[in-house]
């Protein structure tokens, strides 16, 4: 009785998976190979195609097990594995596990369990949650939040320089619309457009950045009590990244290291300097804002790197060209680092 129940339910499961009736076709079996291992281990290969036989000779046991995608089990019953392949190349693995009083048939996401250990036969059907797979192409949106600084002669300018940057307050904010093309397992090529804002807050707020014939000048405002001074600029950017996800490569999901790097280029949309102060004899907050287009470079280009683990991703960018375009201005290359959301 059990065999009839299993046969009928197995046919129903296969039909559910493939979405159409199963047509049996008698095919002659040319050869079979039996591999025995351990105390009672046995593998039987039924081959009816010479090409399959040549392919089998080049495979090892680990590769065969990986292709069958069988879950690890400590049960001691008998396991039979069948691969059903259709003419369009679609295939499904059917596994039948038999033990004393219990039989399990697995087809895709469906598992049929027949339990005869009691006085009555029990039949149960379980559904495994659908495995999430990366689409070959997708689009997404991300946000950068970080801190800006700049490099002069291989180092960040010290506190003695008038243009020395202050880390906290020199914010970098960016919004990007991205597209991702899957290249192979764990490897992706991302590209997209975005808008970003540079903010460089001066460590010494008494200096005001103003444009001059020589590029940019930092004036020490001893006539007022300055307490905030900064330069800001916005850019329209195009970027591309080559990414590799070790978690997806090792079938560990997001539990793995992610790295990415690639070039970017941007065009300046705007820029200004802002100086906030109070009068020496006391007054409310006053602001002076000046356009910065006369000394800021209109273009930027550089390289971006990303490193992530689980749900956290860090980014860093470095501009190959200087922030200011006049040769007499300080030769400063912006650098940024922060988090990607």
Rosetta silent file (secondary structure, phi, psi, omega in degrees, C-alpha in Angstrom):
SEQUENCE: XXXXXXXXXXXXXXXXXXXXXXXXXXXXXXXXXXXXXXXXXXXXXXXXXXXXXXXXXXXXXXXXXXXXXXXXXXXXXXXXXXXXXXXXXXXXXXXXXXXXXXXXXXXXXXXXXXXXXXXXXXXXXXXXXXXXXXXXXXXXXXXXXXXXXXXXXXXXXXXXXXXXXXXXXXXXXXXXXXXXXXXXXXXXXXXXXXXXXXXXXXXXXXXXXXXXXXXXXXXXXXXXXXXXXXXXXXXXXXXXXXXXXXXXXXXXXXXXXXXXXXXXXXXXXXXXXXXXXXXXXXXXXXXXXXXXXXXXXXXXXXXXXXXXXXXXXXXXXXXXXXXXXXXXXXXXXXXXXXXXX
SCORE:     score description
SCORE:     0.000 S_00000001
   1 L     0.000  -40.618 -177.966    0.000    0.000    0.000 S_00000001
   2 H   -60.649  -42.126 -177.359    2.821    2.361    0.895 S_00000001
   3 H   -64.093  -38.471  178.263    4.463    2.022   -2.533 S_00000001
   4 H   -65.967  -41.689  179.296    1.225    2.899   -4.335 S_00000001
   5 H   -62.628  -45.566 -178.820    0.713    5.955   -2.142 S_00000001
   6 H   -63.826  -43.392 -178.938    4.291    7.113   -2.692 S_00000001
   7 H   -60.682  -46.420 -179.036    4.108    6.549   -6.450 S_00000001
   8 H   -66.628  -43.930 -179.375    0.903    8.538   -6.862 S_00000001
   9 H   -69.138  -34.135  176.573    2.038   11.394   -4.618 S_00000001
  10 H   -62.615  -44.477  177.931    5.453   11.476   -6.282 S_00000001
  11 H   -62.598  -37.224  179.166    3.839   11.894   -9.697 S_00000001
  12 H   -68.031  -40.272  179.489    1.664   14.678   -8.307 S_00000001
  13 H   -64.572  -45.325  179.542    4.655   16.463   -6.802 S_00000001
  14 H   -61.684  -39.242  177.997    6.677   16.310  -10.005 S_00000001
  15 H   -65.517  -36.146  177.170    3.703   17.653  -11.942 S_00000001
  16 H   -64.822  -38.789 -176.791    3.407   20.546   -9.455 S_00000001
  17 H   -70.805  -45.646 -176.017    7.086   21.394   -9.894 S_00000001
  18 H   -88.773  -17.607  176.136    7.202   21.287  -13.683 S_00000001
  19 L    76.547   14.932  177.065    3.669   22.528  -14.285 S_00000001
  20 L  -157.044  161.318 -175.911    2.811   19.894  -16.928 S_00000001
  21 L   -63.951  155.569  177.625    2.182   16.146  -17.148 S_00000001
  22 L   -93.253  126.544  178.645    5.038   13.666  -17.141 S_00000001
  23 L  -106.422  118.333 -179.409    5.419   11.673  -20.315 S_00000001
  24 L   -78.890  146.577 -179.916    7.306    8.449  -19.852 S_00000001
  25 L  -140.642  122.006 -179.916    9.681    7.387  -22.540 S_00000001
  26 L   -73.539  122.696  178.162   11.351    3.990  -22.722 S_00000001
  27 L  -128.765  134.403 -178.920   15.065    4.428  -23.227 S_00000001
  28 L   -70.290  138.814  176.586   17.549    1.583  -23.332 S_00000001
  29 L   -94.153  121.579 -176.446   20.151    1.520  -20.599 S_00000001
  30 L   -87.513  -33.788 -173.922   23.570    0.869  -22.013 S_00000001
  31 E  -159.762  159.900  175.043   25.647    0.625  -18.881 S_00000001
  32 E  -143.971  145.637 -178.817   25.675    1.067  -15.125 S_00000001
  33 E  -122.974  129.791  178.972   28.508    1.742  -12.681 S_00000001
  34 E  -113.857  123.062  178.884   28.418    0.714   -9.011 S_00000001
  35 E  -113.274  119.900  178.310   30.787    2.434   -6.584 S_00000001
  36 E  -107.131  139.429 -179.741   31.072    0.911   -3.119 S_00000001
  37 E  -149.723  156.535  178.545   32.717    2.722   -0.201 S_00000001
  38 L    64.091 -154.523 -179.496   32.903    2.442    3.600 S_00000001
  39 L   -76.494  -41.034 -176.617   31.039   -0.335    5.408 S_00000001
  40 L  -142.347   12.549 -178.382   27.830   -0.192    3.402 S_00000001
  41 E   -71.967  141.598 -179.221   28.061    2.864    1.141 S_00000001
  42 E  -152.269  133.603  174.729   27.066    2.345   -2.466 S_00000001
  43 E  -124.503  131.345 -178.222   26.535    4.679   -5.450 S_00000001
  44 E  -116.328  123.760  177.081   24.930    3.469   -8.678 S_00000001
  45 E  -110.406  120.888  176.719   25.343    5.439  -11.936 S_00000001
  46 E  -102.399  118.782 -172.798   23.026    4.524  -14.818 S_00000001
  47 E  -121.277  127.095  177.631   24.470    5.836  -18.100 S_00000001
  48 L  -125.510   19.554 -179.769   22.717    5.761  -21.472 S_00000001
  49 L  -143.880  126.304 -179.313   24.848    8.305  -23.297 S_00000001
  50 H   -59.380  -33.413  179.371   28.556    8.005  -24.211 S_00000001
  51 H   -64.936  -37.771  177.970   29.057   11.756  -23.623 S_00000001
  52 H   -65.402  -35.119  178.995   27.790   11.402  -20.064 S_00000001
  53 H   -65.571  -41.210  178.146   30.246    8.585  -19.475 S_00000001
  54 H   -65.516  -38.216  178.747   33.165   10.771  -20.601 S_00000001
  55 H   -67.290  -37.157  179.723   31.946   13.596  -18.366 S_00000001
  56 H   -63.369  -35.903 -178.532   31.639   11.209  -15.398 S_00000001
  57 H   -65.637  -25.523 -178.305   35.277   10.174  -15.772 S_00000001
  58 L   -90.455   -6.008 -176.802   36.339   13.801  -15.314 S_00000001
  59 L   -96.799  154.344  171.456   34.236   14.360  -12.183 S_00000001
  60 L  -110.500  172.432 -176.377   35.072   13.634   -8.568 S_00000001
  61 H   -61.605  -42.148 -179.062   32.707   12.608   -5.773 S_00000001
  62 H   -61.906  -39.554  178.715   32.636   16.075   -4.219 S_00000001
  63 H   -65.467  -39.451  179.071   31.664   17.636   -7.547 S_00000001
  64 H   -62.762  -45.001 -179.536   28.859   15.110   -8.008 S_00000001
  65 H   -64.240  -39.422  178.475   27.475   15.822   -4.537 S_00000001
  66 H   -63.232  -42.344 -179.059   27.652   19.584   -5.163 S_00000001
  67 H   -67.742  -32.388  177.520   25.749   19.273   -8.449 S_00000001
  68 H   -76.214  -18.226  176.287   23.056   17.157   -6.807 S_00000001
  69 L    54.908   50.648 -177.679   22.750   19.837   -4.088 S_00000001
  70 L   -91.678  137.546  175.951   21.891   17.296   -1.391 S_00000001
  71 L   -72.595  149.850  177.694   21.507   18.368    2.234 S_00000001
  72 L   -71.388  140.554 -177.909   23.779   16.754    4.813 S_00000001
  73 L  -143.616  143.512  177.197   22.081   14.042    6.849 S_00000001
  74 L  -102.464    6.335  179.124   23.095   11.765    9.715 S_00000001
  75 L   -68.797  155.700 -175.198   20.264    9.287    9.075 S_00000001
  76 L  -107.702   11.283 -179.935   21.196    5.672    8.390 S_00000001
  77 L   -78.981 -169.258 -178.510   18.481    4.793    5.894 S_00000001
  78 E   -99.385  131.574 -177.441   18.742    4.299    2.143 S_00000001
  79 E  -116.022  126.342  176.649   18.851    7.362   -0.114 S_00000001
  80 E  -117.533  130.399 -177.588   17.973    7.267   -3.807 S_00000001
  81 E  -119.438  131.009 -179.989   18.574   10.317   -5.990 S_00000001
  82 E  -127.152  132.716  174.314   17.023   10.837   -9.427 S_00000001
  83 E  -103.168  121.701  178.601   17.683   13.741  -11.802 S_00000001
  84 E  -103.170  118.423 -177.787   14.752   14.610  -14.080 S_00000001
  85 E  -122.042  130.536  178.811   15.841   16.664  -17.085 S_00000001
  86 L   -95.514  173.041 -175.913   13.511   18.033  -19.752 S_00000001
  87 L   -65.585  -29.087 -179.388   14.262   18.829  -23.378 S_00000001
  88 L   -81.608    5.278  178.001   14.547   22.586  -22.676 S_00000001
  89 L    94.228  -12.337  178.735   17.369   21.926  -20.193 S_00000001
  90 L   -68.098  138.270 -178.205   15.295   22.405  -17.037 S_00000001
  91 E  -136.700  158.136  177.609   16.105   19.824  -14.398 S_00000001
  92 E  -143.412  140.565  178.816   14.906   18.806  -10.959 S_00000001
  93 E   -96.998  125.978  176.742   16.474   16.569   -8.321 S_00000001
  94 E  -111.384  122.484  178.255   14.204   13.964   -6.723 S_00000001
  95 E  -117.842  135.836 -179.220   15.518   12.303   -3.563 S_00000001
  96 E  -123.321  116.834  179.110   13.859    9.323   -1.873 S_00000001
  97 E  -110.421  127.510 -178.215   14.933    8.408    1.643 S_00000001
  98 E  -124.500  129.350  175.354   13.704    5.110    3.116 S_00000001
  99 E  -136.518  179.743 -177.413   14.127    3.940    6.687 S_00000001
 100 L   -64.272  112.399  176.347   12.272    1.537    8.924 S_00000001
 101 L    77.639    3.936 -176.826    8.650    2.662    8.889 S_00000001
 102 E  -144.338  137.002  179.165    9.382    6.060    7.322 S_00000001
 103 E  -135.268  134.742  177.198    9.817    7.325    3.768 S_00000001
 104 E  -124.327  129.638  176.979   10.643   10.857    2.597 S_00000001
 105 E  -120.002  121.374 -178.614   10.345   12.036   -1.008 S_00000001
 106 E  -115.237  125.181  176.616   11.772   15.488   -1.835 S_00000001
 107 E  -131.113  107.565 -178.963   11.059   17.246   -5.140 S_00000001
 108 L    61.863 -124.174 -179.432   12.302   20.819   -5.326 S_00000001
 109 L   -88.128   -0.175 -174.969   10.744   22.790   -2.463 S_00000001
 110 E  -107.368  138.418  177.996    8.230   20.039   -1.639 S_00000001
 111 E  -129.683  125.600  177.329    8.791   17.143    0.768 S_00000001
 112 E  -104.382  125.918 -177.927    6.406   14.214    1.140 S_00000001
 113 E  -119.885  122.338  176.323    6.711   12.237    4.411 S_00000001
 114 E  -112.179  116.425 -176.427    5.021    8.855    4.878 S_00000001
 115 E  -112.020  116.170  178.912    5.132    7.620    8.481 S_00000001
 116 L  -116.883   22.697 -178.688    4.149    3.976    9.163 S_00000001
 117 L   -74.920  -22.885  179.756    5.713    3.634   12.593 S_00000001
 118 L   -98.638 -165.805 -179.622    2.308    3.720   14.315 S_00000001
 119 L   -74.717  -21.373 -179.933   -0.907    1.792   13.873 S_00000001
 120 L  -124.151  144.000  178.495   -2.054    4.183   11.141 S_00000001
 121 L   -77.064  128.842  179.173   -0.174    5.492    8.143 S_00000001
 122 E  -112.123  132.691  179.184    0.405    9.248    8.276 S_00000001
 123 E  -119.631  128.597 -178.504    1.115   11.316    5.167 S_00000001
 124 E  -136.427  139.966  177.454    2.434   14.875    5.439 S_00000001
 125 E  -116.025  126.225  178.757    3.554   17.400    2.816 S_00000001
 126 E  -115.442  149.599  178.384    6.036   20.144    3.765 S_00000001
 127 E  -119.534  123.766  178.186    7.114   23.171    1.745 S_00000001
 128 L   -82.574  137.007  177.948   10.613   24.579    2.079 S_00000001
 129 L   -54.687  141.914 -177.102   10.841   28.405    1.834 S_00000001
 130 L   -64.277  131.568 -179.397   11.855   29.541   -1.632 S_00000001
 131 L   -71.530  131.006  178.994   15.577   30.124   -1.948 S_00000001
 132 L   -80.244  127.825  178.879   16.465   33.739   -2.681 S_00000001
 133 L  -120.784  146.267  178.577   18.623   34.122   -5.772 S_00000001
 134 L   -71.254  129.381  176.045   20.325   37.202   -7.087 S_00000001
 135 L   -68.658  154.213  179.472   18.667   38.510  -10.256 S_00000001
 136 L   -65.429  -25.350  179.983   21.006   38.941  -13.238 S_00000001
 137 E  -147.877  137.096  178.690   20.228   42.674  -13.287 S_00000001
 138 E  -152.113  162.726  174.862   18.751   45.024  -10.713 S_00000001
 139 E  -121.672  153.045 -179.882   18.589   48.705   -9.759 S_00000001
 140 E  -156.477  170.076 -179.411   18.838   50.224   -6.298 S_00000001
 141 E  -127.132  135.149  177.368   19.311   53.527   -4.449 S_00000001
 142 E  -135.857  166.419 -177.351   21.899   54.247   -1.771 S_00000001
 143 E  -130.891  134.732  174.444   23.051   57.112    0.439 S_00000001
 144 E  -102.954  135.247  170.972   26.540   58.100    1.575 S_00000001
 145 E  -135.222  118.102 -176.272   27.127   59.856    4.889 S_00000001
 146 E  -156.075 -163.491 -176.870   30.711   60.559    5.819 S_00000001
 147 E  -123.505  140.724  178.513   33.465   63.042    6.653 S_00000001
 148 E  -102.574  153.100  168.280   35.681   65.046    4.280 S_00000001
 149 E  -154.424 -171.722  173.611   39.300   66.050    4.516 S_00000001
 150 E  -148.913  159.207 -175.824   42.085   66.699    2.035 S_00000001
 151 E  -110.103  132.640  174.727   45.655   65.631    1.434 S_00000001
 152 E  -127.047  116.337 -179.826   48.581   68.029    0.893 S_00000001
 153 L    55.682   40.855  174.295   51.936   66.522   -0.032 S_00000001
 154 L    85.496    2.824 -179.918   50.868   63.098    1.238 S_00000001
 155 E  -145.927  162.111  177.148   49.454   64.199    4.598 S_00000001
 156 L   -78.305  131.229 -179.210   46.489   66.054    6.106 S_00000001
 157 L   -54.446  138.021 -178.774   47.391   69.736    6.802 S_00000001
 158 L   -76.932  178.213 -175.999   48.202   70.350   10.446 S_00000001
 159 L   -65.730  -20.169 -178.743   46.555   72.778   12.853 S_00000001
 160 L   -73.800  -19.189 -178.708   49.071   75.517   11.965 S_00000001
 161 L   -80.230  143.440 -179.533   47.715   75.892    8.416 S_00000001
 162 L   -64.882  -29.260 -177.179   44.934   78.402    7.817 S_00000001
 163 L   -99.513   16.102  178.512   43.035   75.835    5.722 S_00000001
 164 L   -57.413  126.855 -176.132   43.459   72.942    8.191 S_00000001
 165 E   -82.462  150.769  173.823   40.183   70.933    8.058 S_00000001
 166 L  -103.451  124.882 -174.738   38.066   70.032   11.046 S_00000001
 167 L   -61.265  -56.335 -177.914   36.778   66.457   10.868 S_00000001
 168 L   -75.072  115.212 -176.223   33.497   66.838   12.731 S_00000001
 169 L   113.913  -19.195  175.364   31.370   69.174   10.645 S_00000001
 170 L   -89.157   72.841 -170.127   33.112   68.530    7.315 S_00000001
 171 E   -80.665  147.012  171.038   30.243   66.370    6.118 S_00000001
 172 E  -119.278  121.488  179.797   30.024   64.396    2.911 S_00000001
 173 E  -127.028  131.796 -179.663   26.506   63.529    1.765 S_00000001
 174 E  -143.048  146.093  176.681   25.687   61.675   -1.441 S_00000001
 175 E  -126.629  129.492 -175.331   22.666   60.112   -3.120 S_00000001
 176 E  -133.228  135.769  168.300   23.121   57.579   -5.925 S_00000001
 177 E  -100.943  121.444 -171.585   20.845   55.692   -8.264 S_00000001
 178 E  -122.930  153.708  170.702   22.678   52.504   -9.208 S_00000001
 179 E  -123.043  143.767 -176.348   22.285   49.529  -11.528 S_00000001
 180 E  -127.481  125.158  176.896   23.966   46.181  -10.858 S_00000001
 181 E  -109.024  123.516  178.683   24.851   43.535  -13.438 S_00000001
 182 E   -76.034  125.726  179.527   25.734   40.072  -12.165 S_00000001
 183 E   -93.759  -43.598  178.311   28.928   38.816  -13.820 S_00000001
 184 E  -161.462 -174.696 -178.801   29.311   35.478  -12.057 S_00000001
 185 L   -62.317  114.790  178.629   28.661   33.930   -8.670 S_00000001
 186 L    84.599   -6.572 -177.282   29.514   36.620   -6.124 S_00000001
 187 E  -112.876  135.110 -175.923   30.838   39.080   -8.754 S_00000001
 188 E  -140.402  151.441  172.975   28.943   42.209   -9.835 S_00000001
 189 E  -119.103  113.451 -178.927   29.450   45.302  -11.969 S_00000001
 190 E  -107.004  143.809  177.874   27.626   48.373  -10.587 S_00000001
 191 E  -152.596  153.499 -177.977   27.268   51.721  -12.336 S_00000001
 192 E   177.794 -172.167 -179.641   25.126   54.787  -11.870 S_00000001
 193 E  -123.817  153.895  179.109   24.618   58.519  -11.345 S_00000001
 194 E  -162.845  172.204  176.426   24.488   60.570   -8.174 S_00000001
 195 E  -125.511  135.265 -179.849   24.725   63.933   -6.474 S_00000001
 196 E  -136.348  156.413 -179.747   27.154   64.656   -3.638 S_00000001
 197 E  -123.814  126.500  170.738   28.021   67.592   -1.386 S_00000001
 198 E   -92.835  135.556  170.305   31.481   68.496   -0.130 S_00000001
 199 E  -133.785  122.330  178.294   31.723   70.486    3.112 S_00000001
 200 E  -118.101  103.616  179.546   35.133   71.541    4.424 S_00000001
 201 E   -89.511  127.856 -177.650   34.901   73.157    7.859 S_00000001
 202 E   -75.369  139.032  179.943   38.028   75.052    8.873 S_00000001
 203 L   -68.293  -32.377  176.813   39.651   74.053   12.134 S_00000001
 204 L  -104.107  102.386 -173.599   40.470   77.712   12.841 S_00000001
 205 L   -72.529   -2.798  179.339   37.147   79.590   12.481 S_00000001
 206 L   -78.860  -15.363 -179.176   38.842   83.014   12.457 S_00000001
 207 E   -91.695  138.271  177.718   39.950   82.513    8.844 S_00000001
 208 E  -115.617  130.889  178.703   37.589   83.356    5.993 S_00000001
 209 E   -86.268  123.265  179.156   38.008   81.839    2.525 S_00000001
 210 E  -135.112  151.923  176.839   37.644   84.432   -0.270 S_00000001
 211 E   -78.528  148.721  179.402   38.454   84.423   -3.951 S_00000001
 212 E  -146.070  177.016  178.902   41.374   86.423   -5.276 S_00000001
 213 L   -65.431  -25.334 -179.994   43.410   86.909   -8.441 S_00000001
 214 L   -89.779    3.254 -179.187   45.787   84.238   -7.190 S_00000001
 215 E   120.740  -95.256  179.706   42.985   81.713   -6.630 S_00000001
 216 E  -133.863  141.453  177.142   41.889   81.562   -2.998 S_00000001
 217 E  -125.105  145.666  176.727   43.015   83.511    0.051 S_00000001
 218 E  -110.433  110.437 -175.386   42.427   82.797    3.725 S_00000001
 219 E   -97.557  129.971  176.772   41.987   86.066    5.602 S_00000001
 220 E   -81.510  106.660 -175.702   42.473   86.214    9.358 S_00000001
 221 L   -84.307   84.886  178.016   39.437   88.215   10.498 S_00000001
 222 L   -80.761   -9.262 -178.104   40.796   89.968   13.574 S_00000001
 223 L   -83.001  -11.478 -179.582   38.091   92.628   13.271 S_00000001
 224 E  -137.335  172.396  177.294   35.321   90.237   14.327 S_00000001
 225 E  -102.606   88.459 -179.193   34.858   87.155   16.506 S_00000001
 226 E   -77.902  139.100  178.440   34.565   84.342   13.963 S_00000001
 227 E  -134.237    2.158  172.125   33.278   80.973   15.151 S_00000001
 228 E  -157.289  130.794  178.195   32.436   79.058   11.951 S_00000001
 229 E  -146.278  131.205 -178.318   34.062   79.048    8.529 S_00000001
 230 E  -155.562  163.566  174.315   33.638   76.536    5.737 S_00000001
 231 E  -122.219  135.485  179.514   33.681   75.867    1.987 S_00000001
 232 E  -131.480  152.941  178.461   31.014   73.743    0.321 S_00000001
 233 E  -153.389  146.952  177.774   30.509   72.403   -3.208 S_00000001
 234 E  -118.390  148.075 -175.313   28.011   70.127   -4.939 S_00000001
 235 E  -138.345  144.973  167.629   28.732   67.727   -7.822 S_00000001
 236 E   -96.471  122.149 -170.755   26.866   65.594  -10.326 S_00000001
 237 E  -118.978  148.183  167.020   28.758   62.292  -10.463 S_00000001
 238 E  -119.567  133.470 -176.330   28.988   59.200  -12.646 S_00000001
 239 E  -143.475  157.633  175.174   30.597   56.148  -11.060 S_00000001
 240 E  -142.144  145.243 -176.512   31.201   52.471  -11.628 S_00000001
 241 E  -136.713  136.902  168.935   32.235   49.737   -9.200 S_00000001
 242 E  -101.530  120.261 -173.786   33.429   46.171   -9.568 S_00000001
 243 E  -117.948  148.301  174.496   32.222   44.247   -6.503 S_00000001
 244 E  -134.608  127.323 -178.044   32.919   40.815   -5.096 S_00000001
 245 E  -110.898  106.243 -179.021   30.807   39.257   -2.346 S_00000001
 246 H   -69.185  -29.021  177.945   32.578   36.382   -0.577 S_00000001
 247 H   -64.049  -46.956  178.944   29.399   35.527    1.356 S_00000001
 248 H   -71.038  -32.242  177.646   27.390   34.872   -1.804 S_00000001
 249 H   -65.088  -35.358 -179.458   30.357   33.149   -3.428 S_00000001
 250 L   -98.411   15.666  178.924   30.505   30.707   -0.476 S_00000001
 251 L    57.736   36.304  178.961   26.678   30.380   -0.213 S_00000001
 252 L  -110.657   12.354  179.686   26.737   32.165    3.161 S_00000001
 253 L    65.474 -130.582  179.530   24.422   35.028    2.207 S_00000001
 254 L   -89.964    5.884  178.675   25.513   38.298    3.798 S_00000001
 255 L   -86.979   59.026  179.665   27.765   36.524    6.304 S_00000001
 256 L  -163.600  163.435 -178.860   30.877   37.294    4.333 S_00000001
 257 E   -73.101  139.659  175.295   33.236   40.074    3.353 S_00000001
 258 E  -121.348  133.106  177.802   32.220   42.386    0.509 S_00000001
 259 E  -131.439  152.570  177.754   34.705   44.529   -1.393 S_00000001
 260 E  -158.597  150.041  177.633   34.335   46.928   -4.302 S_00000001
 261 E  -157.115  153.594  179.239   36.379   49.528   -6.157 S_00000001
 262 E   173.924  168.874 -177.323   36.084   51.657   -9.251 S_00000001
 263 E   -87.274  165.208  174.394   36.500   55.116  -10.800 S_00000001
 264 E  -148.114  161.919  175.617   34.188   58.115  -10.721 S_00000001
 265 E  -148.055  146.064 -176.994   33.967   61.551  -12.332 S_00000001
 266 E  -143.443  156.595  176.190   31.894   64.591  -11.435 S_00000001
 267 E  -118.912  133.144 -175.824   30.929   68.068  -12.611 S_00000001
 268 E   -71.332  129.678  177.680   30.502   70.893  -10.130 S_00000001
 269 E   -94.284  -32.040 -178.912   26.951   72.226   -9.805 S_00000001
 270 E  -169.348  173.087  179.051   27.643   74.961   -7.265 S_00000001
 271 E  -176.621  149.377  179.832   29.897   76.151   -4.475 S_00000001
 272 E  -161.415  164.720  171.763   30.242   78.847   -1.851 S_00000001
 273 E  -115.474  149.439 -179.804   32.068   79.847    1.291 S_00000001
 274 E  -134.295  133.006  179.325   30.351   80.798    4.545 S_00000001
 275 E  -127.130  121.408 -178.132   31.756   82.779    7.457 S_00000001
 276 E  -112.209  131.776 -173.417   29.743   83.103   10.683 S_00000001
 277 E  -152.975  172.912  170.694   30.810   85.667   13.281 S_00000001
 278 E  -129.878  151.540  176.342   29.846   88.160   15.989 S_00000001
 279 E   -66.795  152.409 -177.939   31.026   91.722   16.403 S_00000001
 280 L   -63.781  -33.966 -179.521   33.786   92.291   18.941 S_00000001
 281 L   -87.215    9.870  177.256   31.596   94.607   20.997 S_00000001
 282 L    96.771  129.837  177.634   28.829   92.026   21.019 S_00000001
 283 L  -170.210  176.999  174.053   26.065   91.302   18.517 S_00000001
 284 L   -78.539  178.514  178.967   23.927   88.521   17.188 S_00000001
 285 L   -65.814  134.731  175.500   25.098   85.916   14.705 S_00000001
 286 E  -126.904  148.714 -177.648   26.044   87.337   11.326 S_00000001
 287 E  -128.004  142.253  171.399   26.839   85.455    8.124 S_00000001
 288 E  -124.891  122.834 -179.855   28.836   86.276    5.044 S_00000001
 289 E  -119.455  133.166  179.317   28.387   84.013    2.023 S_00000001
 290 E  -131.924  143.260  175.755   30.441   84.288   -1.140 S_00000001
 291 E   -65.828  144.759 -176.366   30.379   82.250   -4.366 S_00000001
 292 L  -111.572   11.407 -177.258   33.348   79.904   -4.681 S_00000001
 293 L   -65.704  -21.184 -177.327   33.228   79.283   -8.413 S_00000001
 294 L   -73.335  -18.271 -177.416   36.261   81.464   -9.061 S_00000001
 295 L  -129.349   -7.334  176.961   38.651   79.077   -7.290 S_00000001
 296 E   -87.674  140.968  175.608   36.943   75.651   -7.151 S_00000001
 297 L   -65.396  140.478  179.086   37.678   73.113   -9.869 S_00000001
 298 L   -78.436  -22.779 -178.408   34.707   72.454  -12.138 S_00000001
 299 E  -121.232  153.152  172.896   35.578   68.772  -12.532 S_00000001
 300 E  -140.156  146.859  175.422   36.593   66.030  -10.148 S_00000001
 301 E  -153.046  149.866 -177.724   37.702   62.457  -10.795 S_00000001
 302 E  -177.712 -154.973 -176.956   39.143   59.740   -8.616 S_00000001
 303 E  -130.225  145.695 -179.180   38.656   56.253   -7.228 S_00000001
 304 E  -121.788  141.640  176.884   36.126   54.825   -4.779 S_00000001
 305 E  -131.327  146.048  178.037   36.479   51.755   -2.553 S_00000001
 306 E  -133.563  142.338  175.156   33.914   49.920   -0.443 S_00000001
 307 E  -136.710  130.261 -178.308   34.275   47.280    2.276 S_00000001
 308 E  -142.086  158.509  174.444   31.294   45.631    3.964 S_00000001
 309 E  -149.697  128.352 -175.381   30.286   42.824    6.268 S_00000001
 310 L    56.477 -121.895 -174.749   26.701   41.750    6.972 S_00000001
 311 L   -96.690    6.574 -176.775   24.558   44.913    6.979 S_00000001
 312 E  -110.565  130.979  177.868   27.420   47.435    7.379 S_00000001
 313 E  -133.341  128.722  176.553   29.272   48.966    4.402 S_00000001
 314 E  -104.812  149.595  176.632   32.066   51.552    4.540 S_00000001
 315 E  -130.540  158.827  173.166   33.187   53.720    1.633 S_00000001
 316 E  -148.880  139.728  177.286   36.189   55.907    0.860 S_00000001
 317 E  -128.200  150.844  176.902   36.874   58.234   -2.083 S_00000001
 318 E  -140.070  123.184  178.604   40.028   60.025   -3.225 S_00000001
 319 E   -84.088  127.437  177.569   40.118   62.790   -5.846 S_00000001
 320 L   -75.189  -27.205  179.274   43.108   62.611   -8.181 S_00000001
 321 L   -98.310  155.894 -176.880   42.736   66.270   -9.142 S_00000001
 322 L   -72.297  159.035  179.105   43.055   69.188   -6.666 S_00000001
 323 L   -68.508  -38.078 -178.883   40.080   70.923   -5.108 S_00000001
 324 E  -104.533  146.963 -173.526   41.205   74.376   -6.316 S_00000001
 325 L   -98.421  -13.704  178.403   42.106   75.119   -9.912 S_00000001
 326 L   -81.556  137.105 -176.383   44.527   78.043   -9.543 S_00000001
 327 L   -65.905  -24.740 -179.392   48.187   77.008   -9.408 S_00000001
 328 L   -85.740   -7.122  177.408   48.898   79.532   -6.625 S_00000001
 329 L   -79.501  164.103  176.389   46.172   78.083   -4.402 S_00000001
 330 L   -59.103  138.215 -179.178   46.942   75.266   -1.932 S_00000001
 331 L   -87.187   90.389 -173.095   47.371   71.942   -3.730 S_00000001
 332 L  -119.074  127.235  176.859   44.721   69.923   -1.844 S_00000001
 333 E  -106.126  116.691 -177.353   43.245   66.589   -2.938 S_00000001
 334 E   -65.331  145.146  174.418   39.912   65.776   -1.234 S_00000001
 335 E  -137.659  142.172 -177.415   39.465   62.468    0.562 S_00000001
 336 E  -137.586  153.181  173.156   36.266   61.144    2.146 S_00000001
 337 E  -154.566  149.770 -177.649   35.193   58.142    4.200 S_00000001
 338 E   175.599 -152.662 -175.059   31.955   57.063    5.831 S_00000001
 339 E  -114.420  149.245  175.158   28.990   54.692    5.706 S_00000001
 340 E  -107.864  130.722  178.465   26.738   53.542    2.874 S_00000001
 341 L  -117.563    0.000    0.000   23.008   53.131    3.604 S_00000001
